[in-house]
Amino acid sequence: MKALIYQRDSHILINQSLTAKIEQQLIDKILPLLPFWINSDILTFIGLASSFITAGGYVLSSQNKSFLFLSCVGFVLHQPRRLGGLVW
C-alpha cells in the first residue's frame, strides 16, 4: 500500500489508510468545484456543527426514533470536513 504524504511548512501528514488512494482521487475532483471563499476554517465549522447535529439526533432519538434522521443529516454534513486538501 502506497502512503500519501502531504507537507506544508514543517508539518507532514502521512495517510496510510486503505482508502487513501480513493480519497485523494475524490479530493482532486471535488476541490476545483468548491467556491473560492470556502477555506479550512469554514470546513472546520461545518464539521463541528454537524457533530453537534449528529449528537443531538442521537440524544433526541430516545424520545422519538424519528430523530435518528437528524443524525443521518449531521453525518452527511460532516463529510465535507474530510477534504483535508484545503488544509494541506
PADO-483655 format. One line per field, with one value per atom (N, C-alpha, C): atom name; x, z, y; residue number from 0; residue in one letter. Coordinates in nm, 4 decimals. Layout:
BEGIN
name = [CA / ...]
X = [X / ...]
Z = [Z / ...]
Y = [Y / ...]
resi = [NUM / ...]
resn = [A / ...]
//
This chain:
BEGIN
name = [N / CA / C / N / CA / C / N / CA / C / N / CA / C / N / CA / C / N / CA / C / N / CA / C / N / CA / C / N / CA / C / N / CA / C / N / CA / C / N / CA / C / N / CA / C / N / CA / C / N / CA / C / N / CA / C / N / CA / C / N / CA / C / N / CA / C / N / CA / C / N / CA / C / N / CA / C / N / CA / C / N / CA / C / N / CA / C / N / CA / C / N / CA / C / N / CA / C / N / CA / C / N / CA / C / N / CA / C / N / CA / C / N / CA / C / N / CA / C / N / CA / C / N / CA / C / N / CA / C / N / CA / C / N / CA / C / N / CA / C / N / CA / C / N / CA / C / N / CA / C / N / CA / C / N / CA / C / N / CA / C / N / CA / C / N / CA / C / N / CA / C / N / CA / C / N / CA / C / N / CA / C / N / CA / C / N / CA / C / N / CA / C / N / CA / C / N / CA / C / N / CA / C / N / CA / C / N / CA / C / N / CA / C / N / CA / C / N / CA / C / N / CA / C / N / CA / C / N / CA / C / N / CA / C / N / CA / C / N / CA / C / N / CA / C / N / CA / C / N / CA / C / N / CA / C / N / CA / C / N / CA / C / N / CA / C / N / CA / C / N / CA / C / N / CA / C / N / CA / C / N / CA / C / N / CA / C / N / CA / C / N / CA / C / N / CA / C / N / CA / C / N / CA / C / N / CA / C]
X = [0.0845 / 0.0000 / 0.0891 / 0.0606 / 0.1379 / 0.0791 / 0.1644 / 0.1200 / 0.1176 / 0.0174 / 0.0099 / 0.0706 / 0.1623 / 0.2319 / 0.2015 / 0.1539 / 0.1269 / 0.2236 / 0.2805 / 0.3722 / 0.3400 / 0.3364 / 0.3152 / 0.4015 / 0.4903 / 0.5878 / 0.6628 / 0.6559 / 0.7272 / 0.6350 / 0.5089 / 0.4122 / 0.4030 / 0.3982 / 0.3873 / 0.2704 / 0.1841 / 0.0714 / 0.0921 / 0.0879 / 0.1025 / -0.0277 / -0.0923 / -0.2183 / -0.1895 / -0.2025 / -0.1745 / -0.3002 / -0.4173 / -0.5409 / -0.5659 / -0.6546 / -0.6886 / -0.7539 / -0.8205 / -0.8924 / -0.8164 / -0.6890 / -0.6108 / -0.6096 / -0.5911 / -0.5835 / -0.7176 / -0.8262 / -0.9595 / -0.9926 / -0.9570 / -0.9819 / -0.9099 / -0.7849 / -0.7082 / -0.7691 / -0.8170 / -0.8813 / -1.0078 / -1.0869 / -1.2073 / -1.1739 / -1.0725 / -1.0313 / -0.9869 / -0.9111 / -0.8643 / -0.9795 / -1.0898 / -1.2059 / -1.2955 / -1.3084 / -1.4029 / -1.3458 / -1.2196 / -1.1622 / -1.1775 / -1.1564 / -1.1745 / -1.3196 / -1.4144 / -1.5550 / -1.6017 / -1.5234 / -1.5619 / -1.5434 / -1.6335 / -1.6154 / -1.4869 / -1.4315 / -1.3043 / -1.3120 / -1.4304 / -1.4438 / -1.4520 / -1.4610 / -1.4619 / -1.3180 / -1.2834 / -1.1480 / -1.1539 / -1.0405 / -1.0349 / -1.1125 / -1.1203 / -1.1953 / -1.3449 / -1.3965 / -1.5385 / -1.5673 / -1.4772 / -1.4970 / -1.4886 / -1.4029 / -1.3953 / -1.5258 / -1.5809 / -1.7082 / -1.8195 / -1.8234 / -1.9243 / -1.9092 / -1.7861 / -1.7614 / -1.8060 / -1.7755 / -1.8155 / -1.9668 / -2.0302 / -2.1756 / -2.2445 / -2.1941 / -2.2571 / -2.2368 / -2.1277 / -2.1078 / -2.2137 / -2.2441 / -2.3493 / -2.4867 / -2.5106 / -2.6380 / -2.6516 / -2.5441 / -2.5464 / -2.5698 / -2.4955 / -2.5121 / -2.6527 / -2.7027 / -2.8382 / -2.9426 / -2.9239 / -3.0168 / -3.0176 / -2.8993 / -2.8907 / -2.9570 / -2.9312 / -2.9895 / -3.1419 / -3.1907 / -3.3346 / -3.4050 / -3.3287 / -3.3913 / -3.4438 / -3.4009 / -3.4582 / -3.6035 / -3.6392 / -3.7757 / -3.8627 / -3.8025 / -3.8759 / -3.7745 / -3.7957 / -3.6999 / -3.6846 / -3.7766 / -3.7669 / -3.6469 / -3.5952 / -3.4793 / -3.3514 / -3.3548 / -3.2374 / -3.2089 / -3.3144 / -3.2951 / -3.2062 / -3.2214 / -3.1375 / -2.9910 / -2.9655 / -2.8288 / -2.7719 / -2.8548 / -2.8094 / -2.7750 / -2.8550 / -2.8278 / -2.6944 / -2.6730 / -2.5468 / -2.4278 / -2.4445 / -2.3352 / -2.3026 / -2.4041 / -2.3820 / -2.3147 / -2.3575 / -2.2954 / -2.1499 / -2.1161 / -1.9804 / -1.8804 / -1.9251 / -1.8347 / -1.7478 / -1.7955 / -1.7048 / -1.5840 / -1.5933 / -1.4805 / -1.3614 / -1.3853 / -1.2776 / -1.1911 / -1.2265 / -1.1469 / -1.0210 / -0.9342 / -0.8126 / -0.7202 / -0.7457 / -0.6630 / -0.6627 / -0.7674 / -0.7692 / -0.6708 / -0.6532 / -0.5596 / -0.4162 / -0.3987 / -0.2631 / -0.2360]
Z = [0.0000 / 0.0000 / 0.0000 / -0.0899 / -0.1022 / -0.0109 / 0.0693 / 0.1590 / 0.0842 / 0.1132 / 0.0582 / 0.1590 / 0.1144 / 0.2045 / 0.1625 / 0.2583 / 0.2378 / 0.3258 / 0.2731 / 0.3520 / 0.3339 / 0.4465 / 0.4457 / 0.5551 / 0.5178 / 0.6106 / 0.6800 / 0.8120 / 0.8848 / 0.9240 / 0.8806 / 0.9158 / 0.8042 / 0.8459 / 0.7499 / 0.7902 / 0.6942 / 0.7155 / 0.6258 / 0.6852 / 0.6094 / 0.6202 / 0.5076 / 0.5032 / 0.4549 / 0.5454 / 0.5121 / 0.5209 / 0.5148 / 0.5270 / 0.4000 / 0.4127 / 0.2982 / 0.1856 / 0.2222 / 0.1232 / 0.0805 / 0.1140 / 0.0877 / -0.0603 / -0.1468 / -0.2901 / -0.3434 / -0.3013 / -0.3453 / -0.2897 / -0.1617 / -0.1016 / -0.1799 / -0.2169 / -0.2890 / -0.4260 / -0.4934 / -0.6233 / -0.6091 / -0.5051 / -0.4820 / -0.4478 / -0.3648 / -0.3271 / -0.4509 / -0.5380 / -0.6599 / -0.7509 / -0.7476 / -0.8305 / -0.7654 / -0.6323 / -0.5628 / -0.5386 / -0.5025 / -0.4672 / -0.5759 / -0.7030 / -0.8040 / -0.8162 / -0.7680 / -0.7786 / -0.6649 / -0.5571 / -0.4428 / -0.4745 / -0.4243 / -0.4426 / -0.3740 / -0.4231 / -0.3705 / -0.2238 / -0.1760 / -0.0397 / 0.0654 / 0.0248 / 0.1222 / 0.1544 / 0.2821 / 0.3251 / 0.4388 / 0.4971 / 0.6015 / 0.7265 / 0.7558 / 0.8733 / 0.8573 / 0.7395 / 0.7143 / 0.7211 / 0.6656 / 0.6723 / 0.8164 / 0.8972 / 1.0387 / 1.1095 / 1.0823 / 1.1422 / 1.1002 / 0.9719 / 0.9242 / 0.9955 / 1.0129 / 1.0827 / 1.2274 / 1.2960 / 1.4361 / 1.4503 / 1.3659 / 1.3719 / 1.3403 / 1.2410 / 1.2055 / 1.3141 / 1.3877 / 1.5006 / 1.6076 / 1.6345 / 1.7317 / 1.6810 / 1.5519 / 1.4941 / 1.5082 / 1.4775 / 1.4890 / 1.6332 / 1.7261 / 1.8682 / 1.9167 / 1.8760 / 1.9149 / 1.8639 / 1.7428 / 1.6873 / 1.7673 / 1.8091 / 1.8907 / 2.0270 / 2.0896 / 2.2212 / 2.2107 / 2.1111 / 2.0948 / 2.0490 / 1.9931 / 1.9461 / 2.0609 / 2.1839 / 2.2979 / 2.3215 / 2.2752 / 2.2873 / 2.1694 / 2.0503 / 1.9294 / 1.8274 / 1.7778 / 1.6859 / 1.5545 / 1.5240 / 1.4009 / 1.4023 / 1.5207 / 1.5305 / 1.4815 / 1.4591 / 1.4013 / 1.2612 / 1.1943 / 1.0643 / 1.0789 / 1.1874 / 1.2131 / 1.2251 / 1.2882 / 1.2983 / 1.1614 / 1.0749 / 0.9380 / 0.8634 / 0.8814 / 0.8174 / 0.8688 / 0.9997 / 1.0569 / 1.0036 / 0.9857 / 0.9329 / 0.7889 / 0.7077 / 0.5688 / 0.5628 / 0.6480 / 0.6509 / 0.6966 / 0.7735 / 0.8259 / 0.7179 / 0.6104 / 0.5092 / 0.4412 / 0.4132 / 0.3510 / 0.4379 / 0.5652 / 0.6546 / 0.6202 / 0.5528 / 0.5186 / 0.4031 / 0.3482 / 0.2392 / 0.2945 / 0.3464 / 0.4078 / 0.3101 / 0.1822 / 0.0817 / 0.0934 / 0.1526 / 0.1707 / 0.2783 / 0.3779 / 0.4856 / 0.4408 / 0.3642 / 0.3230 / 0.1857]
Y = [-0.1175 / 0.0000 / 0.1240 / 0.2149 / 0.3378 / 0.4453 / 0.5058 / 0.6126 / 0.7453 / 0.8254 / 0.9600 / 1.0563 / 1.1380 / 1.2294 / 1.3726 / 1.4511 / 1.5928 / 1.6705 / 1.7775 / 1.8579 / 2.0047 / 2.0756 / 2.2200 / 2.2788 / 2.3649 / 2.4231 / 2.3101 / 2.3042 / 2.1986 / 2.0832 / 2.0878 / 1.9844 / 1.8804 / 1.7547 / 1.6452 / 1.5566 / 1.5246 / 1.4342 / 1.3127 / 1.1939 / 1.0701 / 0.9930 / 0.9711 / 0.8974 / 0.7559 / 0.6575 / 0.5184 / 0.4325 / 0.4936 / 0.4168 / 0.3359 / 0.2399 / 0.1556 / 0.2356 / 0.3415 / 0.4215 / 0.5475 / 0.5566 / 0.6778 / 0.7150 / 0.6177 / 0.6472 / 0.6986 / 0.6338 / 0.6760 / 0.8143 / 0.8375 / 0.9683 / 1.0771 / 1.0523 / 1.1533 / 1.1806 / 1.0762 / 1.0962 / 1.1816 / 1.1546 / 1.2338 / 1.3779 / 1.3961 / 1.5322 / 1.6094 / 1.5432 / 1.6096 / 1.6496 / 1.5750 / 1.6082 / 1.7128 / 1.7085 / 1.7965 / 1.9359 / 1.9456 / 2.0755 / 2.1816 / 2.1503 / 2.2556 / 2.3040 / 2.2257 / 2.2635 / 2.3548 / 2.3623 / 2.4446 / 2.5929 / 2.6773 / 2.8218 / 2.8693 / 2.9776 / 3.0273 / 3.0697 / 3.1072 / 3.1598 / 3.0493 / 2.9246 / 2.8146 / 2.7785 / 2.7907 / 2.7574 / 2.6559 / 2.6252 / 2.5222 / 2.5636 / 2.6942 / 2.7390 / 2.7117 / 2.7361 / 2.7104 / 2.5608 / 2.4792 / 2.3345 / 2.2840 / 2.3451 / 2.3080 / 2.3430 / 2.4605 / 2.4993 / 2.4037 / 2.3678 / 2.2730 / 2.1395 / 2.0950 / 1.9685 / 1.9733 / 2.0832 / 2.0966 / 2.1044 / 2.1856 / 2.1991 / 2.0666 / 1.9957 / 1.8684 / 1.7630 / 1.7723 / 1.6799 / 1.7034 / 1.8307 / 1.8617 / 1.8180 / 1.8333 / 1.7888 / 1.6372 / 1.5658 / 1.4191 / 1.3764 / 1.4364 / 1.4023 / 1.4368 / 1.5524 / 1.5922 / 1.4946 / 1.4474 / 1.3489 / 1.2203 / 1.1759 / 1.0541 / 1.0736 / 1.1876 / 1.2137 / 1.2224 / 1.2953 / 1.3117 / 1.1840 / 1.0905 / 0.9668 / 0.8816 / 0.9097 / 0.8373 / 0.8800 / 1.0009 / 1.0494 / 1.0047 / 1.0101 / 0.9750 / 0.9234 / 0.8041 / 0.7420 / 0.8182 / 0.9066 / 0.9861 / 1.0798 / 1.1111 / 1.1993 / 1.1322 / 1.0011 / 0.9356 / 0.9901 / 1.0373 / 1.1013 / 1.2243 / 1.2984 / 1.4161 / 1.3755 / 1.2618 / 1.2124 / 1.1800 / 1.1248 / 1.0953 / 1.2239 / 1.3265 / 1.4560 / 1.5118 / 1.5042 / 1.5510 / 1.4747 / 1.3444 / 1.2625 / 1.3017 / 1.3244 / 1.3642 / 1.5016 / 1.5938 / 1.7266 / 1.7207 / 1.6198 / 1.6075 / 1.5663 / 1.5082 / 1.4561 / 1.5617 / 1.6830 / 1.7807 / 1.8125 / 1.7904 / 1.8177 / 1.7292 / 1.6182 / 1.5264 / 1.5768 / 1.6907 / 1.7459 / 1.8119 / 1.7313 / 1.7820 / 1.8516 / 1.8378 / 1.9020 / 2.0534 / 2.1099 / 2.2551 / 2.2978 / 2.2145 / 2.2474 / 2.2237 / 2.1195 / 2.0822 / 2.1368]
resi = [0 / 0 / 0 / 1 / 1 / 1 / 2 / 2 / 2 / 3 / 3 / 3 / 4 / 4 / 4 / 5 / 5 / 5 / 6 / 6 / 6 / 7 / 7 / 7 / 8 / 8 / 8 / 9 / 9 / 9 / 10 / 10 / 10 / 11 / 11 / 11 / 12 / 12 / 12 / 13 / 13 / 13 / 14 / 14 / 14 / 15 / 15 / 15 / 16 / 16 / 16 / 17 / 17 / 17 / 18 / 18 / 18 / 19 / 19 / 19 / 20 / 20 / 20 / 21 / 21 / 21 / 22 / 22 / 22 / 23 / 23 / 23 / 24 / 24 / 24 / 25 / 25 / 25 / 26 / 26 / 26 / 27 / 27 / 27 / 28 / 28 / 28 / 29 / 29 / 29 / 30 / 30 / 30 / 31 / 31 / 31 / 32 / 32 / 32 / 33 / 33 / 33 / 34 / 34 / 34 / 35 / 35 / 35 / 36 / 36 / 36 / 37 / 37 / 37 / 38 / 38 / 38 / 39 / 39 / 39 / 40 / 40 / 40 / 41 / 41 / 41 / 42 / 42 / 42 / 43 / 43 / 43 / 44 / 44 / 44 / 45 / 45 / 45 / 46 / 46 / 46 / 47 / 47 / 47 / 48 / 48 / 48 / 49 / 49 / 49 / 50 / 50 / 50 / 51 / 51 / 51 / 52 / 52 / 52 / 53 / 53 / 53 / 54 / 54 / 54 / 55 / 55 / 55 / 56 / 56 / 56 / 57 / 57 / 57 / 58 / 58 / 58 / 59 / 59 / 59 / 60 / 60 / 60 / 61 / 61 / 61 / 62 / 62 / 62 / 63 / 63 / 63 / 64 / 64 / 64 / 65 / 65 / 65 / 66 / 66 / 66 / 67 / 67 / 67 / 68 / 68 / 68 / 69 / 69 / 69 / 70 / 70 / 70 / 71 / 71 / 71 / 72 / 72 / 72 / 73 / 73 / 73 / 74 / 74 / 74 / 75 / 75 / 75 / 76 / 76 / 76 / 77 / 77 / 77 / 78 / 78 / 78 / 79 / 79 / 79 / 80 / 80 / 80 / 81 / 81 / 81 / 82 / 82 / 82 / 83 / 83 / 83 / 84 / 84 / 84 / 85 / 85 / 85 / 86 / 86 / 86 / 87 / 87 / 87]
resn = [M / M / M / K / K / K / A / A / A / L / L / L / I / I / I / Y / Y / Y / Q / Q / Q / R / R / R / D / D / D / S / S / S / H / H / H / I / I / I / L / L / L / I / I / I / N / N / N / Q / Q / Q / S / S / S / L / L / L / T / T / T / A / A / A / K / K / K / I / I / I / E / E / E / Q / Q / Q / Q / Q / Q / L / L / L / I / I / I / D / D / D / K / K / K / I / I / I / L / L / L / P / P / P / L / L / L / L / L / L / P / P / P / F / F / F / W / W / W / I / I / I / N / N / N / S / S / S / D / D / D / I / I / I / L / L / L / T / T / T / F / F / F / I / I / I / G / G / G / L / L / L / A / A / A / S / S / S / S / S / S / F / F / F / I / I / I / T / T / T / A / A / A / G / G / G / G / G / G / Y / Y / Y / V / V / V / L / L / L / S / S / S / S / S / S / Q / Q / Q / N / N / N / K / K / K / S / S / S / F / F / F / L / L / L / F / F / F / L / L / L / S / S / S / C / C / C / V / V / V / G / G / G / F / F / F / V / V / V / L / L / L / H / H / H / Q / Q / Q / P / P / P / R / R / R / R / R / R / L / L / L / G / G / G / G / G / G / L / L / L / V / V / V / W / W / W]
//
